Amino acid sequence: MSVSRHPVALRLERQVGGATKLLATVMALPLVDGIFPALVVAGVLSSAAGVVETGILIFGGSATIAVILAEMDGTRKEMVTSILLIGAVIIPVAAVEAAFAPTLRGFLELAIFERFAGLVILSIAAKTASAEFGEYLPSPAVIIGLGLVASFDPTGFAVETSMEYVVNGTAAAAIGVGFALSVALLSPHLRGRVDIDRFRFGSAVALGVLALPILLRPFGLMQTEAPIALAVLGVTALFAYDPDADGVGGPDADDEDDDGSAGASDDDGSETDDDHEEDAIDPTAPEPTDTPVGTPDDSGGLVDDDVAVTATGDDGDGEEPASPFTEDDSRAPWL
């Protein structure tokens, strides 16, 4: 990728190519790998905070930001159109998968499957943080497949559905698409001001925080409705954004010309304010003379120095003495 070296986006870029296809693959990957259904079955979307966290971290996240800011070109209207087309596919598919979640819960031992769902999120966090470390981890589809085998319980199988799962799943996908749209609309301002790699590491931490309550649920730890993962992501966004950066377009050229032209000399040799200040002579200054200057002794006479110094600064041997004035001193030498 041209700006960010996001491990997940880089791997997908080699396979699909193209910014729009890459963004569609990144946002649809949770539906293909089974990550989203696993989170629905594990009960992550049972609260409003869980819906928002799933939408931003799973469907949105650092990979989506990396693709939009580093790879997608064109105007904001073109980017918004592409994202809306992607959302028109992702949102209905997410609703269908969420509709089958009660059926999956019927023939799974949830206490076992929830741990695999937490491991899936941790593996995604590890792959997001480090491509080298992620090479040693199995893919999310493999982890979910192992979880289905380990928790399979055919005794409770029954085909059923619930509107609550459908609504929550649709809302999570819509929030992810809305997050991508907001990044696309703000992309001219965010490019060059958001450290994508710093945001990537913070997103990995937020994913880990999202997985901890699922893994620790059997022990009764970290069971809270507070959106801790969203808080971590908010702090990450705060540290990744640099409002003083120049951005893509850099500083305004007009402002730069106005600031740079003040007090500068033109190419045609015209004098500047500093030149006039150098040439200015105090009218009250005495006329320079060639009389040697000495230092008075106790009797009032003059004691000759080793070398007579004239008013013009010549010490008599033809060499120019070092000026006692700094470069910034604008007064004439004899003052």
Secondary structure, DSSP 8 states (H G I E B T S, - for coil): --S---HHHHHHHHHH-SHHHHHHHHHHHHHHHTHHHHHHHTTGGGSHHHHHHHIIIIIIHHHHHHHHHHT--S-HHHHHHHHHHHHHHHHHHHHHHHHTHHHHHHTB-HHHHHHHHHHHHHHHHHHHH-HHHHTTS--HHHHHHHHHHHTB-GGG------HHHHHHHHHHHHHHHHHHHHHHHTHHHHTTTB-HHHHHHHHHHHHHHHHHHHHTGGGT-S---S-HHHHHHHHHHHHHB-TTS-TTT-S-HHHHHHHHHTT---TT----HHHHHHH---TTS---------EE-TTS-EE--SS---TTS--SSS-----SS-TT--S-TT-
